[in-house]
């Protein structure tokens, strides 16, 4: 089973991000837009765990349950960018403004719990963002339109916990199922 831990978004936050996706569609000539994520796929990934055998999941369920000794907070979602930052983009993302330092602390705590279960930490520093879309084939010029979009707060999201998800891949796209949740105190 394929697992990851993320901050779940409210329906209102998802609607705001889908609205932004629709607004952005016209930035690219036909055929050069990223494939935008569906509303039910929008979340803020904290740690990607990867494939775990079904019988090995109980420790992961336990690691992402109960509570974390961190306060609840609010994050603002704002500012567009692409990965990689140079060359042909693969991912269109929106960043976290206010609350980014809190997200980083939550991610560090989750990563520490999962590291104890054998999940290695990413070598790159964690950069809080939400993936809005992905390009299958892109050109360096596909990153240019994003530079013309002035940063603005798209939505404010109250964060009161983290969720362990199972991801199922299919030809129609990924589907996510919440398996367990840990609350912020």
TORZALO-547003 format. One record per residue: x, y, z of N, C-alpha, C, O in turn; residue number from 1. Coordinates in Angstrom, 1 decimal, decimal comma. Layout:
BEGIN
    n.X    n.Y    n.Z   ca.X   ca.Y   ca.Z    c.X    c.Y    c.Z    o.X    o.Y    o.Z resi
      X      Y      Z      X      Y      Z      X      Y      Z      X      Y      Z  NUM
...
This chain:
BEGIN
    n.X    n.Y    n.Z   ca.X   ca.Y   ca.Z    c.X    c.Y    c.Z    o.X    o.Y    o.Z resi
    0,8   -1,2    0,0    0,0    0,0    0,0    0,9    1,2    0,0    1,9    1,3    0,7    1
    0,5    2,2   -0,8    1,3    3,4   -1,0    0,8    4,5    0,0   -0,4    4,8    0,0    2
    1,7    5,0    0,9    1,3    5,9    2,0    2,0    7,3    1,9    3,1    7,4    1,4    3
    1,3    8,3    2,4    1,9    9,6    2,6    1,1   10,3    3,8    0,0    9,9    4,1    4
    1,8   11,3    4,4    1,1   12,1    5,4    1,0   13,5    4,9    1,9   14,1    4,3    5
   -0,2   14,1    5,1   -0,5   15,4    4,6   -1,4   16,2    5,5   -2,0   15,7    6,4    6
   -1,4   17,5    5,3   -2,4   18,4    5,9   -3,6   18,4    5,0   -3,5   18,7    3,8    7
   -4,7   18,0    5,5   -6,0   18,0    4,8   -6,5   19,4    4,6   -6,4   20,3    5,5    8
   -7,2   19,6    3,5   -7,8   20,9    3,2   -9,3   20,8    3,3   -9,9   19,8    3,1    9
   -9,9   21,9    3,7  -11,4   22,0    3,8  -11,9   22,1    2,4  -11,2   22,4    1,5   10
  -13,2   21,8    2,3  -13,9   21,9    1,0  -13,8   23,3    0,5  -13,6   23,5   -0,7   11
  -13,9   24,3    1,4  -13,8   25,7    0,9  -12,4   26,0    0,4  -12,3   26,8   -0,6   12
  -11,4   25,5    1,0  -10,0   25,7    0,5   -9,9   25,1   -0,8   -9,2   25,6   -1,7   13
  -10,4   23,9   -1,0  -10,3   23,2   -2,3  -11,0   24,0   -3,4  -10,5   24,1   -4,5   14
  -12,2   24,5   -3,1  -12,9   25,3   -4,1  -12,1   26,5   -4,5  -12,1   26,8   -5,7   15
  -11,5   27,2   -3,5  -10,7   28,4   -3,8   -9,5   28,0   -4,7   -9,2   28,7   -5,7   16
   -8,9   26,8   -4,5   -7,8   26,4   -5,3   -8,2   26,0   -6,7   -7,5   26,3   -7,7   17
   -9,4   25,4   -6,8   -9,9   25,0   -8,1  -10,2   26,3   -8,9  -10,0   26,3  -10,1   18
  -10,8   27,3   -8,2  -11,0   28,5   -8,9   -9,8   29,2   -9,4   -9,8   29,7  -10,5   19
   -8,7   29,1   -8,7   -7,4   29,6   -9,1   -6,9   28,8  -10,3   -6,4   29,3  -11,3   20
   -7,1   27,5  -10,3   -6,7   26,6  -11,5   -7,4   27,1  -12,7   -6,8   27,2  -13,8   21
   -8,7   27,4  -12,6   -9,5   27,8  -13,7   -9,0   29,1  -14,2   -9,0   29,4  -15,4   22
   -8,7   30,0  -13,3   -8,2   31,3  -13,7   -6,9   31,2  -14,4   -6,6   32,0  -15,3   23
   -6,0   30,3  -14,0   -4,7   30,1  -14,6   -4,7   29,4  -16,0   -3,8   29,6  -16,8   24
   -5,8   28,7  -16,3   -5,8   27,9  -17,5   -5,5   28,7  -18,8   -4,8   28,2  -19,7   25
   -5,9   30,0  -18,8   -5,7   30,8  -20,0   -4,3   31,4  -20,2   -4,0   32,1  -21,1   26
   -3,4   31,1  -19,2   -2,1   31,6  -19,3   -1,3   31,0  -20,4   -0,3   31,6  -20,9   27
   -1,6   29,7  -20,7   -0,8   29,0  -21,7   -1,6   28,8  -23,0   -2,8   28,7  -23,0   28
   -0,9   28,7  -24,1   -1,6   28,3  -25,4   -2,1   26,9  -25,2   -1,6   26,1  -24,5   29
   -3,1   26,6  -26,0   -3,7   25,3  -26,0   -2,6   24,2  -26,1   -1,7   24,3  -27,0   30
   -2,8   23,2  -25,3   -1,8   22,1  -25,3   -0,6   22,2  -24,4    0,2   21,3  -24,3   31
   -0,4   23,4  -23,8    0,8   23,6  -23,0    0,4   23,8  -21,5    1,3   24,0  -20,7   32
   -0,9   23,7  -21,2   -1,3   23,8  -19,8   -0,8   22,6  -19,0   -0,7   21,5  -19,6   33
   -0,6   22,8  -17,7   -0,4   21,5  -16,9   -1,7   20,8  -16,8   -2,8   21,4  -17,0   34
   -1,6   19,6  -16,4   -2,9   18,8  -16,1   -3,1   19,2  -14,6   -2,4   18,8  -13,7   35
   -4,3   19,8  -14,4   -4,6   20,3  -13,0   -5,1   19,2  -12,2   -5,8   18,3  -12,6   36
   -4,7   19,2  -10,9   -5,1   18,2   -9,9   -6,6   18,4   -9,7   -7,1   19,6   -9,6   37
   -7,3   17,3   -9,5   -8,8   17,4   -9,1   -8,9   17,9   -7,7   -7,9   17,8   -6,9   38
  -10,0   18,5   -7,4  -10,3   19,0   -6,1  -10,0   18,0   -5,0   -9,4   18,3   -3,9   39
  -10,4   16,7   -5,2  -10,2   15,7   -4,2   -8,8   15,3   -4,0   -8,5   14,5   -3,1   40
   -7,9   15,7   -4,9   -6,5   15,4   -4,8   -5,6   16,5   -4,1   -4,5   16,3   -3,9   41
   -6,3   17,6   -3,8   -5,5   18,8   -3,3   -5,3   18,6   -1,8   -6,2   18,4   -1,0   42
   -4,0   18,7   -1,4   -3,6   18,5    0,0   -2,2   19,1    0,1   -1,6   19,4   -0,9   43
   -1,6   19,2    1,3   -0,3   19,7    1,5    0,5   18,5    2,0    0,4   18,1    3,2   44
    1,4   17,9    1,2    2,1   16,7    1,6    3,2   17,1    2,6    3,9   18,1    2,4   45
    3,3   16,3    3,7    4,4   16,5    4,7    5,5   15,5    4,5    6,7   15,9    4,5   46
    5,1   14,2    4,3    6,1   13,2    4,1    5,5   12,1    3,2    4,4   11,6    3,5   47
    6,2   11,8    2,1    5,8   10,7    1,3    6,5    9,5    1,8    7,8    9,4    1,9   48
    5,8    8,5    2,2    6,3    7,2    2,8    6,7    6,2    1,7    7,8    5,6    1,7   49
    5,8    6,0    0,8    6,0    5,1   -0,3    5,3    3,8   -0,1    4,3    3,8    0,7   50
    5,7    2,7   -0,7    5,0    1,4   -0,6    5,4    0,7    0,7    6,5    0,6    1,0   51
    4,3    0,3    1,3    4,4   -0,4    2,6    3,5   -1,7    2,5    2,4   -1,6    2,1   52
    4,0   -2,8    2,9    3,2   -4,1    2,9    2,0   -3,9    3,8    2,2   -3,3    4,9   53
    0,9   -4,4    3,5   -0,3   -4,3    4,3   -0,1   -4,7    5,7   -0,5   -4,0    6,7   54
    0,6   -5,8    5,9    0,9   -6,2    7,3    1,8   -5,3    8,1    1,9   -5,5    9,3   55
    2,5   -4,5    7,4    3,5   -3,6    8,1    2,9   -2,2    8,4    3,6   -1,3    8,9   56
    1,6   -2,0    8,1    1,0   -0,6    8,3    0,7   -0,3    9,7    0,6    0,9   10,0   57
    0,4   -1,2   10,6    0,0   -0,8   12,0    0,9    0,3   12,7    0,4    1,2   13,3   58
    2,2    0,1   12,6    3,1    1,2   13,2    2,9    2,6   12,6    3,0    3,6   13,3   59
    2,6    2,6   11,3    2,4    3,9   10,6    1,0    4,5   11,1    0,9    5,7   11,3   60
    0,0    3,6   11,2   -1,3    4,1   11,7   -1,1    4,7   13,1   -1,7    5,7   13,4   61
   -0,3    4,0   13,9   -0,1    4,5   15,3    0,7    5,8   15,3    0,4    6,7   16,2   62
    1,7    5,9   14,5    2,5    7,1   14,4    1,7    8,3   14,1    2,1    9,4   14,5   63
    0,7    8,1   13,3   -0,1    9,3   12,8   -1,5    9,1   13,4   -2,5    9,0   12,7   64
   -1,6    9,1   14,7   -2,8    9,0   15,5   -2,6    9,7   16,8   -1,5   10,1   17,1   65
   -3,7    9,9   17,5   -3,6   10,6   18,8   -3,3   12,1   18,6   -4,1   12,7   17,9   66
   -2,3   12,6   19,2   -2,0   14,1   19,1   -0,5   14,4   19,0    0,3   13,5   19,4   67
   -0,3   15,5   18,5    1,1   16,1   18,4    1,1   17,3   19,4    0,1   18,0   19,5   68
    2,2   17,5   20,1    2,2   18,6   21,1    2,7   19,8   20,4    3,7   20,4   20,7   69
    1,9   20,2   19,4    2,1   21,5   18,7    0,7   22,2   18,7   -0,3   21,6   18,6   70
    0,7   23,5   18,7   -0,5   24,3   18,7   -1,2   24,3   17,3   -0,5   24,2   16,3   71
   -2,5   24,4   17,3   -3,2   24,6   16,0   -2,8   26,0   15,5   -2,4   26,8   16,2   72
   -2,9   26,1   14,2   -2,5   27,4   13,5   -3,3   27,6   12,2   -4,1   26,7   11,8   73
   -3,1   28,7   11,6   -3,7   29,1   10,4   -2,6   29,3    9,3   -1,6   29,9    9,7   74
   -2,7   28,8    8,1   -1,8   29,0    7,1   -2,5   29,7    5,9   -3,6   29,5    5,7   75
   -1,7   30,6    5,3   -2,2   31,2    4,1   -1,6   30,6    2,9   -0,4   30,3    2,9   76
   -2,4   30,4    1,9   -1,9   29,7    0,6   -1,8   30,8   -0,4   -2,7   31,5   -0,8   77
   -0,5   31,1   -0,9   -0,3   32,2   -1,8    1,1   32,0   -2,5    1,9   31,2   -2,1   78
    1,2   32,6   -3,7    2,4   32,6   -4,4    2,6   31,4   -5,3    2,6   30,3   -4,8   79
    2,7   31,6   -6,6    2,8   30,4   -7,5    4,3   30,2   -7,9    5,1   31,1   -7,9   80
    4,6   29,0   -8,3    5,9   28,6   -8,7    5,9   27,3   -9,5    4,9   26,7   -9,6   81
    7,1   26,9   -9,9    7,2   25,7  -10,7    8,5   24,9  -10,2    9,4   25,5   -9,7   82
    8,4   23,6  -10,3    9,5   22,8  -10,0    9,8   22,0  -11,3    8,9   21,6  -12,0   83
   11,0   21,9  -11,8   12,2   22,6  -11,2   12,1   24,1  -11,6   11,4   24,5  -12,5   84
   12,9   24,9  -10,8   12,8   26,3  -11,0   13,5   26,8  -12,3   13,2   27,9  -12,8   85
   14,3   25,9  -12,9   14,9   26,3  -14,2   14,6   25,2  -15,2   14,5   24,0  -14,8   86
   14,6   25,5  -16,5   14,3   24,5  -17,5   12,8   24,2  -17,6   12,0   25,1  -17,3   87
   12,5   23,1  -18,2   11,1   22,7  -18,5   10,5   22,4  -17,1   11,0   21,5  -16,4   88
    9,3   23,0  -16,8    8,7   22,7  -15,5    8,0   21,4  -15,5    7,5   21,0  -16,6   89
    7,9   20,8  -14,4    7,2   19,5  -14,3    6,0   19,7  -13,3    4,9   19,0  -13,5   90
    6,1   20,6  -12,3    5,0   20,8  -11,3    4,7   22,3  -11,2    5,6   23,1  -11,1   91
    3,4   22,6  -11,2    3,0   23,9  -10,9    2,5   23,9   -9,4    1,6   23,0   -9,1   92
    3,0   24,8   -8,6    2,6   24,7   -7,2    2,2   26,1   -6,7    2,5   27,1   -7,3   93
    1,5   26,1   -5,5    1,2   27,3   -4,8    1,8   27,1   -3,4    1,8   26,0   -2,8   94
    2,4   28,2   -2,9    3,2   28,1   -1,7    2,3   28,4   -0,4    1,1   28,6   -0,5   95
    3,0   28,4    0,7    2,4   28,7    2,0    3,1   30,0    2,5    4,4   30,1    2,5   96
    2,3   31,0    2,8    2,9   32,3    3,3    2,9   32,2    4,8    3,7   31,6    5,4   97
    1,9   32,9    5,4    1,7   32,9    6,8    1,5   31,4    7,3    0,8   30,7    6,7   98
    2,2   31,1    8,4    2,1   29,8    8,9    3,1   28,8    8,4    3,2   27,6    8,8   99
    4,0   29,2    7,4    5,0   28,3    6,8    5,9   27,7    7,9    6,2   26,6    7,8  100
    6,3   28,6    8,8    7,2   28,1    9,9    6,5   27,0   10,7    7,2   26,1   11,2  101
    5,2   27,1   11,0    4,4   26,1   11,7    4,4   24,8   10,9    4,5   23,7   11,5  102
    4,1   25,0    9,6    4,1   23,8    8,7    5,4   23,0    8,8    5,4   21,8    8,9  103
    6,5   23,8    8,8    7,8   23,1    8,8    8,0   22,4   10,1    8,6   21,3   10,1  104
    7,6   23,0   11,2    7,7   22,3   12,5    6,9   21,0   12,6    7,3   20,0   13,0  105
    5,6   21,1   12,0    4,8   19,9   12,0    5,5   18,8   11,1    5,5   17,7   11,5  106
    6,0   19,2   10,0    6,6   18,3    9,1    7,8   17,6    9,7    8,0   16,4    9,6  107
    8,6   18,4   10,5    9,8   17,9   11,2    9,3   16,8   12,2   10,0   15,8   12,3  108
    8,3   17,1   12,9    7,8   16,2   13,9    7,3   14,9   13,3    7,6   13,8   13,8  109
    6,5   15,0   12,2    6,0   13,8   11,5    7,2   13,0   10,9    7,3   11,8   11,1  110
    8,2   13,7   10,3    9,4   13,0    9,8   10,1   12,3   10,8   10,6   11,2   10,6  111
   10,2   12,9   12,0   11,0   12,2   13,1   10,2   10,9   13,6   10,9    9,9   13,8  112
    8,9   11,0   13,7    8,2    9,8   14,0    8,3    8,7   13,0    8,5    7,5   13,3  113
    8,3    9,1   11,7    8,4    8,1   10,6    9,8    7,6   10,5   10,1    6,5   10,1  114
   10,8    8,5   10,8   12,2    8,0   10,7   12,5    6,9   11,7   13,2    6,0   11,4  115
   11,8    7,0   12,8   11,9    5,9   13,8   11,3    4,6   13,3   11,7    3,5   13,8  116
   10,5    4,6   12,2   10,0    3,4   11,6   10,7    3,0   10,4   10,3    2,1    9,6  117
   11,9    3,7   10,1   12,7    3,4    9,0   12,5    4,2    7,7   13,0    3,8    6,7  118
   11,7    5,2    7,8   11,4    6,1    6,6   12,5    7,1    6,6   12,6    8,0    7,5  119
   13,4    7,1    5,6   14,5    8,1    5,6   14,0    9,5    5,3   13,0    9,7    4,6  120
   14,6   10,5    6,0   14,3   11,9    5,7   14,7   12,3    4,4   15,7   11,8    3,8  121
   14,0   13,3    3,8   14,4   13,9    2,5   15,8   14,6    2,8   15,9   15,2    3,8  122
   16,6   14,6    1,8   17,9   15,3    1,9   17,7   16,8    1,7   18,4   17,7    2,3  123
   16,7   17,2    0,8   16,4   18,6    0,5   15,7   19,2    1,7   14,9   18,5    2,4  124
   15,9   20,5    2,0   15,1   21,1    3,0   13,6   21,1    2,6   13,3   21,2    1,4  125
   12,7   20,9    3,5   11,3   20,9    3,2   10,8   22,3    2,8   11,1   23,3    3,5  126
   10,0   22,4    1,8    9,5   23,6    1,2    8,0   23,4    1,1    7,5   22,8    0,2  127
    7,2   24,0    2,1    5,7   23,8    2,1    5,1   24,3    0,8    5,2   25,5    0,5  128
    4,3   23,5    0,1    3,6   23,8   -1,1    2,5   22,8   -1,4    2,5   21,7   -0,9  129
    1,6   23,2   -2,2    0,5   22,4   -2,7    0,7   22,2   -4,2    0,8   23,3   -4,9  130
    0,6   21,1   -4,7    0,7   20,9   -6,2   -0,6   21,1   -6,8   -1,6   20,5   -6,5  131
   -0,6   22,1   -7,7   -1,9   22,5   -8,5   -2,0   21,7   -9,7   -3,1   21,4  -10,2  132
   -0,8   21,4  -10,3   -0,9   20,6  -11,6    0,5   20,1  -12,0    1,5   20,5  -11,4  133
    0,5   19,2  -13,0    1,7   18,6  -13,5    1,7   18,6  -15,0    0,7   18,5  -15,7  134
    2,9   18,8  -15,6    3,1   18,7  -17,0    3,7   17,3  -17,3    4,6   16,9  -16,6  135
    3,2   16,7  -18,3    3,8   15,5  -18,8    4,9   15,8  -19,8    6,0   15,3  -19,7  136
    4,6   16,7  -20,7    5,6   17,3  -21,6    5,6   18,8  -21,5    4,5   19,4  -21,6  137
    6,7   19,4  -21,3    6,7   20,8  -21,1    8,0   21,4  -21,8    8,9   20,6  -22,1  138
    8,0   22,7  -21,9    9,1   23,4  -22,5    9,5   24,5  -21,5    8,7   24,8  -20,6  139
   10,8   24,9  -21,5   11,2   26,0  -20,6   10,2   27,2  -20,6   10,0   27,8  -19,6  140
    9,7   27,5  -21,8    8,8   28,6  -22,0    7,5   28,5  -21,2    6,8   29,5  -20,9  141
    7,1   27,2  -20,8    5,9   27,0  -20,0    6,0   27,6  -18,6    4,9   27,8  -18,0  142
    7,2   27,9  -18,1    7,3   28,5  -16,8    7,1   30,0  -16,8    6,8   30,6  -15,8  143
    7,3   30,6  -18,0    7,3   32,1  -18,1    5,9   32,7  -17,7    6,0   33,7  -16,9  144
    4,8   32,2  -18,1    3,5   32,8  -17,7    3,3   33,0  -16,2    2,7   33,9  -15,7  145
    3,8   32,1  -15,4    3,7   32,1  -13,9    4,3   33,4  -13,3    3,9   33,9  -12,4  146
    5,4   33,8  -14,0    6,1   35,0  -13,5    5,3   36,3  -13,5    5,6   37,2  -12,8  147
    4,3   36,3  -14,4    3,4   37,5  -14,6    2,3   37,5  -13,6    1,6   38,5  -13,5  148
    2,1   36,5  -12,8    1,0   36,4  -11,8    1,4   37,0  -10,5    2,3   36,5   -9,9  149
    0,8   38,2  -10,1    1,2   38,8   -8,8    0,8   37,9   -7,7   -0,3   37,3   -7,7  150
    1,7   37,8   -6,7    1,3   36,9   -5,5    0,1   37,5   -4,8    0,0   38,8   -4,6  151
   -0,8   36,7   -4,3   -1,9   37,1   -3,5   -2,4   35,9   -2,7   -2,1   34,7   -3,1  152
   -3,0   36,2   -1,6   -3,5   35,1   -0,7   -4,7   34,5   -1,4   -5,7   35,2   -1,6  153
   -4,7   33,2   -1,7   -5,8   32,5   -2,3   -6,8   32,1   -1,3   -8,0   32,1   -1,5  154
   -6,3   31,6   -0,1   -7,2   31,1    0,9   -6,4   31,0    2,2   -5,2   30,8    2,2  155
   -7,1   31,1    3,3   -6,5   30,8    4,6   -7,1   29,5    5,1   -8,3   29,2    5,0  156
   -6,2   28,7    5,7   -6,6   27,3    6,0   -6,3   27,1    7,5   -5,1   27,2    7,9  157
   -7,3   26,8    8,3   -7,0   26,4    9,7   -6,4   25,0    9,7   -6,9   24,1    9,1  158
   -5,3   24,8   10,5   -4,6   23,5   10,5   -4,8   23,0   12,0   -4,3   23,6   12,9  159
   -5,5   21,8   12,1   -5,7   21,3   13,4   -5,2   19,8   13,5   -5,4   19,2   14,5  160
   -4,5   19,3   12,4   -4,0   18,0   12,5   -3,4   17,5   11,2   -3,3   18,3   10,2  161
   -2,9   16,3   11,2   -2,3   15,7   10,0   -3,0   14,3    9,7   -3,5   13,7   10,7  162
   -3,0   13,9    8,5   -3,7   12,7    8,1   -2,7   11,7    7,4   -1,9   12,2    6,5  163
   -2,8   10,5    7,7   -2,1    9,4    6,9   -3,0    8,9    5,9   -4,2    8,5    6,1  164
   -2,6    9,0    4,6   -3,4    8,6    3,5   -2,8    7,4    2,8   -1,6    7,2    2,8  165
   -3,7    6,6    2,2   -3,3    5,6    1,2   -3,6    6,2   -0,2   -4,6    6,8   -0,4  166
   -2,6    6,0   -1,1   -2,8    6,5   -2,5   -2,9    5,3   -3,4   -2,1    4,4   -3,4  167
   -4,0    5,3   -4,2   -4,2    4,2   -5,2   -4,0    4,9   -6,5   -4,7    5,8   -6,9  168
   -3,1    4,3   -7,3   -2,9    4,8   -8,7   -3,8    4,0   -9,7   -3,9    2,8   -9,6  169
   -4,4    4,8  -10,6   -5,1    4,1  -11,7   -5,0    5,0  -12,9   -4,5    6,1  -12,9  170
   -5,5    4,5  -14,0   -5,5    5,2  -15,3   -6,3    6,5  -15,2   -6,1    7,4  -16,0  171
   -7,3    6,5  -14,3   -8,1    7,7  -14,2   -7,6    8,7  -13,2   -8,2    9,7  -12,9  172
   -6,4    8,4  -12,6   -5,8    9,3  -11,6   -5,7    8,7  -10,3   -6,3    7,6  -10,0  173
   -5,1    9,4   -9,4   -4,9    8,9   -8,0   -6,2    9,1   -7,2   -6,9   10,1   -7,4  174
   -6,4    8,2   -6,3   -7,5    8,4   -5,3   -6,8    8,2   -3,9   -6,0    7,3   -3,7  175
   -7,3    9,0   -3,0   -6,7    9,0   -1,6   -7,7    8,6   -0,6   -8,9    9,0   -0,6  176
   -7,3    7,7    0,3   -8,2    7,3    1,4   -7,5    7,6    2,7   -6,3    7,2    3,0  177
   -8,2    8,3    3,6   -7,6    8,7    4,9   -7,6    7,4    5,8   -8,7    6,7    5,9  178
   -6,5    7,1    6,4   -6,4    5,9    7,2   -6,3    6,2    8,7   -6,9    5,5    9,5  179
   -5,7    7,3    9,1   -5,6    7,7   10,5   -5,3    9,2   10,5   -4,9    9,8    9,5  180
   -5,5    9,8   11,7   -5,3   11,2   11,9   -4,8   11,5   13,2   -5,2   10,9   14,2  181
   -3,8   12,5   13,3   -3,3   13,0   14,5   -3,7   14,4   14,7   -3,5   15,2   13,7  182
   -4,1   14,8   15,8   -4,6   16,2   16,1   -3,5   17,0   16,7   -2,6   16,5   17,4  183
   -3,5   18,3   16,4   -2,6   19,3   17,1   -3,3   19,7   18,3   -4,5   19,9   18,3  184
   -2,6   19,9   19,4   -3,2   20,2   20,7   -3,4   21,7   20,9   -3,9   22,2   21,9  185
